[in-house]
Amino acid sequence: MRILFLGLALVTLNSCGAGVRGEMGKACMASGRSAANSALCSCVQRTANATLTRRDQRLASSFFEDPQKAQDIRQSDTSSHEEFWKRYRQFTGQAERSCR
């Protein structure tokens, strides 16, 4: 099962859990996805910490509430968005491998 979609890169998670910290971990837990658990969201956060800046994490965490924003950024011709998307793809790939 893929836990992150490359295009939208949404984590398949559920309700909030105690102990999960960080932008990505909290967004993961609050996303309402069916496979939510603190172990998965903590892994997503650890992966984000290793691959994304705090600014990147703030932007990426907003995709949980607004998937269209991910599409808009992915399709943007702005160089900063293109660079972010490269880092984001690295994050999603690493999370897919690590957070099963």
N, CA, C and O atoms as CSV, one atom per row, in Angstrom:
chain,resi,resn,atom,element,x,y,z
A,1,MET,N,N,0.843,-1.183,0.000
A,1,MET,CA,C,0.000,0.000,0.000
A,1,MET,C,C,0.883,1.239,0.000
A,1,MET,O,O,1.787,1.360,0.827
A,2,ARG,N,N,0.636,2.119,-0.883
A,2,ARG,CA,C,1.377,3.392,-0.918
A,2,ARG,C,C,0.832,4.323,0.126
A,2,ARG,O,O,-0.376,4.548,0.200
A,3,ILE,N,N,1.714,4.866,0.933
A,3,ILE,CA,C,1.236,5.794,1.964
A,3,ILE,C,C,1.321,7.238,1.516
A,3,ILE,O,O,0.729,8.120,2.138
A,4,LEU,N,N,2.043,7.485,0.453
A,4,LEU,CA,C,2.116,8.855,-0.053
A,4,LEU,C,C,1.911,8.837,-1.559
A,4,LEU,O,O,2.504,8.010,-2.252
A,5,PHE,N,N,1.111,9.704,-2.058
A,5,PHE,CA,C,0.925,9.844,-3.487
A,5,PHE,C,C,1.870,10.919,-3.975
A,5,PHE,O,O,1.924,12.011,-3.410
A,6,LEU,N,N,2.627,10.610,-5.038
A,6,LEU,CA,C,3.606,11.559,-5.527
A,6,LEU,C,C,2.961,12.858,-5.981
A,6,LEU,O,O,3.430,13.937,-5.617
A,7,GLY,N,N,1.896,12.776,-6.767
A,7,GLY,CA,C,1.261,13.988,-7.270
A,7,GLY,C,C,0.693,14.863,-6.180
A,7,GLY,O,O,0.931,16.071,-6.171
A,8,LEU,N,N,-0.044,14.289,-5.274
A,8,LEU,CA,C,-0.635,15.051,-4.192
A,8,LEU,C,C,0.098,14.841,-2.894
A,8,LEU,O,O,0.015,15.663,-1.981
A,9,ALA,N,N,0.812,13.750,-2.811
A,9,ALA,CA,C,1.611,13.382,-1.648
A,9,ALA,C,C,0.842,13.533,-0.353
A,9,ALA,O,O,1.265,14.230,0.569
A,10,LEU,N,N,-0.281,12.875,-0.305
A,10,LEU,CA,C,-1.079,12.884,0.916
A,10,LEU,C,C,-0.835,11.585,1.652
A,10,LEU,O,O,-0.855,10.508,1.058
A,11,VAL,N,N,-0.608,11.690,2.918
A,11,VAL,CA,C,-0.388,10.514,3.744
A,11,VAL,C,C,-1.737,9.916,4.107
A,11,VAL,O,O,-2.658,10.654,4.459
A,12,THR,N,N,-1.876,8.612,4.030
A,12,THR,CA,C,-3.129,7.960,4.366
A,12,THR,C,C,-3.196,7.751,5.872
A,12,THR,O,O,-2.671,6.779,6.414
A,13,LEU,N,N,-3.855,8.690,6.523
A,13,LEU,CA,C,-3.868,8.730,7.981
A,13,LEU,C,C,-5.250,8.997,8.538
A,13,LEU,O,O,-6.215,9.151,7.789
A,14,ASN,N,N,-5.342,9.051,9.862
A,14,ASN,CA,C,-6.631,9.232,10.502
A,14,ASN,C,C,-6.596,10.318,11.563
A,14,ASN,O,O,-5.962,11.357,11.378
A,15,SER,N,N,-7.271,10.077,12.666
A,15,SER,CA,C,-7.470,11.081,13.705
A,15,SER,C,C,-6.235,11.374,14.528
A,15,SER,O,O,-5.225,10.676,14.436
A,16,CYS,N,N,-6.333,12.427,15.342
A,16,CYS,CA,C,-5.194,12.898,16.136
A,16,CYS,C,C,-4.762,11.885,17.176
A,16,CYS,O,O,-5.578,11.127,17.700
A,17,GLY,N,N,-3.468,11.880,17.469
A,17,GLY,CA,C,-2.911,11.013,18.490
A,17,GLY,C,C,-1.934,11.795,19.336
A,17,GLY,O,O,-1.337,12.771,18.881
A,18,ALA,N,N,-1.779,11.364,20.553
A,18,ALA,CA,C,-0.878,12.049,21.478
A,18,ALA,C,C,0.562,11.752,21.124
A,18,ALA,O,O,0.880,10.667,20.638
A,19,GLY,N,N,1.419,12.700,21.364
A,19,GLY,CA,C,2.846,12.486,21.215
A,19,GLY,C,C,3.430,12.797,19.849
A,19,GLY,O,O,4.653,12.812,19.710
A,20,VAL,N,N,2.623,13.042,18.849
A,20,VAL,CA,C,3.147,13.357,17.523
A,20,VAL,C,C,3.409,14.849,17.470
A,20,VAL,O,O,2.535,15.657,17.784
A,21,ARG,N,N,4.622,15.205,17.068
A,21,ARG,CA,C,5.022,16.613,17.040
A,21,ARG,C,C,5.443,17.023,15.644
A,21,ARG,O,O,5.633,16.187,14.761
A,22,GLY,N,N,5.584,18.324,15.461
A,22,GLY,CA,C,6.065,18.881,14.204
A,22,GLY,C,C,4.938,19.157,13.228
A,22,GLY,O,O,3.846,18.597,13.333
A,23,GLU,N,N,5.227,20.033,12.277
A,23,GLU,CA,C,4.235,20.447,11.279
A,23,GLU,C,C,3.648,19.256,10.524
A,23,GLU,O,O,2.430,19.105,10.432
A,24,MET,N,N,4.526,18.418,9.989
A,24,MET,CA,C,4.065,17.301,9.176
A,24,MET,C,C,3.378,16.237,10.017
A,24,MET,O,O,2.356,15.688,9.605
A,25,GLY,N,N,3.918,15.944,11.171
A,25,GLY,CA,C,3.311,14.943,12.039
A,25,GLY,C,C,1.922,15.335,12.490
A,25,GLY,O,O,1.006,14.513,12.488
A,26,LYS,N,N,1.762,16.591,12.877
A,26,LYS,CA,C,0.455,17.072,13.324
A,26,LYS,C,C,-0.541,17.093,12.167
A,26,LYS,O,O,-1.695,16.698,12.332
A,27,ALA,N,N,-0.095,17.554,10.995
A,27,ALA,CA,C,-0.983,17.577,9.831
A,27,ALA,C,C,-1.383,16.163,9.443
A,27,ALA,O,O,-2.524,15.912,9.055
A,28,CYS,N,N,-0.452,15.263,9.549
A,28,CYS,CA,C,-0.691,13.857,9.264
A,28,CYS,C,C,-1.787,13.313,10.178
A,28,CYS,O,O,-2.728,12.675,9.707
A,29,MET,N,N,-1.670,13.559,11.461
A,29,MET,CA,C,-2.641,13.047,12.425
A,29,MET,C,C,-4.008,13.705,12.273
A,29,MET,O,O,-5.029,13.065,12.527
A,30,ALA,N,N,-4.046,14.956,11.869
A,30,ALA,CA,C,-5.308,15.695,11.752
A,30,ALA,C,C,-5.984,15.506,10.396
A,30,ALA,O,O,-7.058,16.060,10.163
A,31,SER,N,N,-5.381,14.743,9.512
A,31,SER,CA,C,-5.870,14.649,8.143
A,31,SER,C,C,-7.156,13.859,7.973
A,31,SER,O,O,-7.834,13.999,6.954
A,32,GLY,N,N,-7.504,13.035,8.946
A,32,GLY,CA,C,-8.732,12.260,8.837
A,32,GLY,C,C,-8.620,11.037,7.951
A,32,GLY,O,O,-9.641,10.460,7.576
A,33,ARG,N,N,-7.427,10.630,7.609
A,33,ARG,CA,C,-7.234,9.453,6.763
A,33,ARG,C,C,-7.430,8.170,7.574
A,33,ARG,O,O,-7.216,8.173,8.786
A,34,SER,N,N,-7.828,7.093,6.936
A,34,SER,CA,C,-8.230,5.867,7.630
A,34,SER,C,C,-7.095,5.096,8.292
A,34,SER,O,O,-7.352,4.346,9.234
A,35,ALA,N,N,-5.869,5.246,7.847
A,35,ALA,CA,C,-4.752,4.462,8.405
A,35,ALA,C,C,-3.942,5.235,9.441
A,35,ALA,O,O,-2.800,4.869,9.717
A,36,ALA,N,N,-4.493,6.269,10.006
A,36,ALA,CA,C,-3.753,7.138,10.930
A,36,ALA,C,C,-3.289,6.395,12.173
A,36,ALA,O,O,-4.032,5.619,12.774
A,37,ASN,N,N,-2.054,6.651,12.535
A,37,ASN,CA,C,-1.554,6.198,13.830
A,37,ASN,C,C,-0.305,6.998,14.154
A,37,ASN,O,O,0.341,7.549,13.263
A,38,SER,N,N,0.025,7.057,15.419
A,38,SER,CA,C,1.135,7.902,15.846
A,38,SER,C,C,2.479,7.403,15.322
A,38,SER,O,O,3.378,8.207,15.077
A,39,ALA,N,N,2.631,6.090,15.147
A,39,ALA,CA,C,3.896,5.561,14.632
A,39,ALA,C,C,4.139,6.040,13.203
A,39,ALA,O,O,5.242,6.474,12.872
A,40,LEU,N,N,3.127,5.962,12.368
A,40,LEU,CA,C,3.259,6.390,10.977
A,40,LEU,C,C,3.513,7.891,10.891
A,40,LEU,O,O,4.408,8.333,10.171
A,41,CYS,N,N,2.724,8.674,11.625
A,41,CYS,CA,C,2.876,10.130,11.567
A,41,CYS,C,C,4.209,10.582,12.152
A,41,CYS,O,O,4.794,11.553,11.672
A,42,SER,N,N,4.692,9.901,13.168
A,42,SER,CA,C,6.010,10.219,13.718
A,42,SER,C,C,7.100,9.910,12.704
A,42,SER,O,O,8.073,10.656,12.587
A,43,CYS,N,N,6.942,8.813,11.968
A,43,CYS,CA,C,7.905,8.467,10.921
A,43,CYS,C,C,7.895,9.515,9.809
A,43,CYS,O,O,8.949,9.916,9.316
A,44,VAL,N,N,6.711,9.951,9.424
A,44,VAL,CA,C,6.591,11.000,8.408
A,44,VAL,C,C,7.309,12.264,8.887
A,44,VAL,O,O,8.013,12.908,8.109
A,45,GLN,N,N,7.136,12.617,10.152
A,45,GLN,CA,C,7.794,13.803,10.699
A,45,GLN,C,C,9.307,13.638,10.709
A,45,GLN,O,O,10.033,14.561,10.340
A,46,ARG,N,N,9.790,12.468,11.128
A,46,ARG,CA,C,11.250,12.232,11.130
A,46,ARG,C,C,11.818,12.349,9.722
A,46,ARG,O,O,12.893,12.914,9.522
A,47,THR,N,N,11.094,11.814,8.756
A,47,THR,CA,C,11.536,11.899,7.359
A,47,THR,C,C,11.524,13.345,6.890
A,47,THR,O,O,12.445,13.781,6.199
A,48,ALA,N,N,10.501,14.082,7.255
A,48,ALA,CA,C,10.435,15.501,6.891
A,48,ALA,C,C,11.597,16.266,7.521
A,48,ALA,O,O,12.201,17.120,6.872
A,49,ASN,N,N,11.912,15.966,8.780
A,49,ASN,CA,C,13.026,16.641,9.445
A,49,ASN,C,C,14.345,16.381,8.723
A,49,ASN,O,O,15.222,17.245,8.690
A,50,ALA,N,N,14.481,15.199,8.150
A,50,ALA,CA,C,15.726,14.828,7.474
A,50,ALA,C,C,15.820,15.365,6.052
A,50,ALA,O,O,16.919,15.470,5.507
A,51,THR,N,N,14.680,15.709,5.438
A,51,THR,CA,C,14.705,16.054,4.015
A,51,THR,C,C,14.165,17.437,3.677
A,51,THR,O,O,14.439,17.953,2.593
A,52,LEU,N,N,13.404,18.046,4.580
A,52,LEU,CA,C,12.775,19.331,4.296
A,52,LEU,C,C,13.148,20.375,5.341
A,52,LEU,O,O,13.346,20.057,6.513
A,53,THR,N,N,13.240,21.628,4.896
A,53,THR,CA,C,13.426,22.726,5.839
A,53,THR,C,C,12.112,22.954,6.587
A,53,THR,O,O,11.073,22.412,6.212
A,54,ARG,N,N,12.170,23.757,7.641
A,54,ARG,CA,C,10.929,24.093,8.362
A,54,ARG,C,C,9.945,24.806,7.442
A,54,ARG,O,O,8.739,24.562,7.493
A,55,ARG,N,N,10.467,25.675,6.613
A,55,ARG,CA,C,9.599,26.393,5.662
A,55,ARG,C,C,8.949,25.407,4.697
A,55,ARG,O,O,7.755,25.509,4.413
A,56,ASP,N,N,9.732,24.454,4.195
A,56,ASP,CA,C,9.185,23.422,3.318
A,56,ASP,C,C,8.100,22.622,4.037
A,56,ASP,O,O,7.066,22.299,3.451
A,57,GLN,N,N,8.343,22.306,5.309
A,57,GLN,CA,C,7.376,21.522,6.072
A,57,GLN,C,C,6.065,22.281,6.256
A,57,GLN,O,O,4.988,21.690,6.185
A,58,ARG,N,N,6.155,23.567,6.490
A,58,ARG,CA,C,4.930,24.372,6.621
A,58,ARG,C,C,4.122,24.330,5.322
A,58,ARG,O,O,2.902,24.167,5.338
A,59,LEU,N,N,4.822,24.481,4.204
A,59,LEU,CA,C,4.139,24.440,2.914
A,59,LEU,C,C,3.568,23.046,2.661
A,59,LEU,O,O,2.401,22.914,2.294
A,60,ALA,N,N,4.365,22.026,2.851
A,60,ALA,CA,C,3.918,20.651,2.593
A,60,ALA,C,C,2.764,20.257,3.506
A,60,ALA,O,O,1.852,19.553,3.072
A,61,SER,N,N,2.786,20.690,4.738
A,61,SER,CA,C,1.700,20.326,5.659
A,61,SER,C,C,0.375,20.953,5.222
A,61,SER,O,O,-0.693,20.430,5.540
A,62,SER,N,N,0.440,22.053,4.506
A,62,SER,CA,C,-0.792,22.685,4.026
A,62,SER,C,C,-1.475,21.840,2.947
A,62,SER,O,O,-2.660,22.033,2.675
A,63,PHE,N,N,-0.747,20.914,2.335
A,63,PHE,CA,C,-1.329,20.054,1.302
A,63,PHE,C,C,-2.381,19.106,1.878
A,63,PHE,O,O,-3.279,18.669,1.158
A,64,PHE,N,N,-2.276,18.788,3.167
A,64,PHE,CA,C,-3.249,17.891,3.786
A,64,PHE,C,C,-4.641,18.500,3.746
A,64,PHE,O,O,-5.620,17.789,3.520
A,65,GLU,N,N,-4.742,19.798,3.961
A,65,GLU,CA,C,-6.030,20.481,3.948
A,65,GLU,C,C,-6.423,20.960,2.559
A,65,GLU,O,O,-7.609,21.114,2.265
A,66,ASP,N,N,-5.432,21.197,1.702
A,66,ASP,CA,C,-5.705,21.759,0.381
A,66,ASP,C,C,-4.882,21.028,-0.682
A,66,ASP,O,O,-3.842,21.530,-1.108
A,67,PRO,N,N,-5.342,19.836,-1.117
A,67,PRO,CA,C,-4.596,19.074,-2.117
A,67,PRO,C,C,-4.379,19.839,-3.424
A,67,PRO,O,O,-3.390,19.608,-4.120
A,68,GLN,N,N,-5.288,20.739,-3.756
A,68,GLN,CA,C,-5.126,21.519,-4.982
A,68,GLN,C,C,-3.881,22.391,-4.916
A,68,GLN,O,O,-3.257,22.664,-5.941
A,69,LYS,N,N,-3.520,22.825,-3.721
A,69,LYS,CA,C,-2.315,23.637,-3.553
A,69,LYS,C,C,-1.080,22.853,-3.996
A,69,LYS,O,O,-0.171,23.419,-4.603
A,70,ALA,N,N,-1.045,21.564,-3.697
A,70,ALA,CA,C,0.073,20.721,-4.133
A,70,ALA,C,C,0.137,20.695,-5.659
A,70,ALA,O,O,1.212,20.826,-6.244
A,71,GLN,N,N,-1.010,20.526,-6.293
A,71,GLN,CA,C,-1.050,20.518,-7.759
A,71,GLN,C,C,-0.588,21.851,-8.336
A,71,GLN,O,O,0.165,21.884,-9.308
A,72,ASP,N,N,-1.036,22.936,-7.742
A,72,ASP,CA,C,-0.667,24.265,-8.225
A,72,ASP,C,C,0.839,24.477,-8.130
A,72,ASP,O,O,1.451,25.015,-9.052
A,73,ILE,N,N,1.428,24.061,-7.034
A,73,ILE,CA,C,2.868,24.230,-6.857
A,73,ILE,C,C,3.636,23.320,-7.791
A,73,ILE,O,O,4.639,23.725,-8.379
A,74,ARG,N,N,3.166,22.083,-7.931
A,74,ARG,CA,C,3.845,21.135,-8.820
A,74,ARG,C,C,3.854,21.650,-10.257
A,74,ARG,O,O,4.835,21.457,-10.976
A,75,GLN,N,N,2.796,22.289,-10.672
A,75,GLN,CA,C,2.676,22.766,-12.043
A,75,GLN,C,C,3.207,24.182,-12.246
A,75,GLN,O,O,3.228,24.681,-13.371
A,76,SER,N,N,3.625,24.816,-11.188
A,76,SER,CA,C,4.109,26.185,-11.264
A,76,SER,C,C,5.430,26.274,-12.025
A,76,SER,O,O,6.245,25.352,-11.987
A,77,ASP,N,N,5.625,27.378,-12.706
A,77,ASP,CA,C,6.882,27.633,-13.411
A,77,ASP,C,C,7.852,28.459,-12.584
A,77,ASP,O,O,8.941,28.787,-13.052
A,78,THR,N,N,7.472,28.798,-11.366
A,78,THR,CA,C,8.330,29.580,-10.483
A,78,THR,C,C,9.512,28.729,-10.039
A,78,THR,O,O,9.336,27.583,-9.628
A,79,SER,N,N,10.709,29.285,-10.121
A,79,SER,CA,C,11.901,28.497,-9.779
A,79,SER,C,C,11.893,28.029,-8.325
A,79,SER,O,O,12.346,26.923,-8.033
A,80,SER,N,N,11.390,28.847,-7.421
A,80,SER,CA,C,11.344,28.429,-6.013
A,80,SER,C,C,10.390,27.250,-5.825
A,80,SER,O,O,10.650,26.368,-5.007
A,81,HIS,N,N,9.291,27.230,-6.574
A,81,HIS,CA,C,8.366,26.106,-6.498
A,81,HIS,C,C,8.990,24.855,-7.116
A,81,HIS,O,O,8.808,23.752,-6.602
A,82,GLU,N,N,9.708,25.021,-8.195
A,82,GLU,CA,C,10.381,23.883,-8.828
A,82,GLU,C,C,11.409,23.271,-7.881
A,82,GLU,O,O,11.499,22.049,-7.767
A,83,GLU,N,N,12.176,24.105,-7.210
A,83,GLU,CA,C,13.175,23.614,-6.247
A,83,GLU,C,C,12.502,22.939,-5.052
A,83,GLU,O,O,12.947,21.887,-4.592
A,84,PHE,N,N,11.427,23.553,-4.557
A,84,PHE,CA,C,10.680,22.924,-3.469
A,84,PHE,C,C,10.182,21.551,-3.905
A,84,PHE,O,O,10.299,20.583,-3.153
A,85,TRP,N,N,9.630,21.458,-5.107
A,85,TRP,CA,C,9.050,20.192,-5.555
A,85,TRP,C,C,10.109,19.096,-5.656
A,85,TRP,O,O,9.810,17.930,-5.395
A,86,LYS,N,N,11.322,19.442,-6.023
A,86,LYS,CA,C,12.416,18.458,-6.038
A,86,LYS,C,C,12.668,17.922,-4.629
A,86,LYS,O,O,12.806,16.716,-4.427
A,87,ARG,N,N,12.726,18.830,-3.666
A,87,ARG,CA,C,12.928,18.406,-2.273
A,87,ARG,C,C,11.734,17.592,-1.775
A,87,ARG,O,O,11.896,16.610,-1.051
A,88,TYR,N,N,10.554,18.009,-2.169
A,88,TYR,CA,C,9.340,17.326,-1.741
A,88,TYR,C,C,9.286,15.904,-2.305
A,88,TYR,O,O,8.890,14.978,-1.598
A,89,ARG,N,N,9.672,15.724,-3.542
A,89,ARG,CA,C,9.730,14.388,-4.143
A,89,ARG,C,C,10.729,13.512,-3.402
A,89,ARG,O,O,10.484,12.324,-3.195
A,90,GLN,N,N,11.846,14.093,-3.006
A,90,GLN,CA,C,12.820,13.337,-2.213
A,90,GLN,C,C,12.180,12.900,-0.891
A,90,GLN,O,O,12.332,11.753,-0.470
A,91,PHE,N,N,11.473,13.813,-0.250
A,91,PHE,CA,C,10.776,13.504,0.992
A,91,PHE,C,C,9.763,12.375,0.795
A,91,PHE,O,O,9.766,11.404,1.552
A,92,THR,N,N,8.897,12.492,-0.215
A,92,THR,CA,C,7.866,11.477,-0.408
A,92,THR,C,C,8.466,10.115,-0.713
A,92,THR,O,O,7.979,9.095,-0.226
A,93,GLY,N,N,9.519,10.094,-1.516
A,93,GLY,CA,C,10.174,8.826,-1.812
A,93,GLY,C,C,10.763,8.177,-0.585
A,93,GLY,O,O,10.614,6.974,-0.370
A,94,GLN,N,N,11.436,8.982,0.223
A,94,GLN,CA,C,12.034,8.455,1.462
A,94,GLN,C,C,10.953,7.994,2.433
A,94,GLN,O,O,11.103,6.953,3.073
A,95,ALA,N,N,9.868,8.753,2.552
A,95,ALA,CA,C,8.782,8.375,3.453
A,95,ALA,C,C,8.118,7.074,2.990
A,95,ALA,O,O,7.774,6.224,3.811
A,96,GLU,N,N,7.943,6.925,1.689
A,96,GLU,CA,C,7.368,5.686,1.177
A,96,GLU,C,C,8.228,4.489,1.521
A,96,GLU,O,O,7.705,3.421,1.836
A,97,ARG,N,N,9.529,4.651,1.465
A,97,ARG,CA,C,10.447,3.543,1.782
A,97,ARG,C,C,10.538,3.281,3.292
A,97,ARG,O,O,10.666,2.132,3.715
A,98,SER,N,N,10.473,4.320,4.084
A,98,SER,CA,C,10.737,4.203,5.521
A,98,SER,C,C,9.508,3.995,6.395
A,98,SER,O,O,9.600,3.359,7.445
A,99,CYS,N,N,8.380,4.513,5.987
A,99,CYS,CA,C,7.201,4.578,6.872
A,99,CYS,C,C,6.120,3.587,6.445
A,99,CYS,O,O,5.018,3.988,6.071
A,100,ARG,N,N,6.425,2.343,6.500
A,100,ARG,CA,C,5.453,1.296,6.096
A,100,ARG,C,C,4.763,0.717,7.277
A,100,ARG,O,O,3.921,-0.168,7.128
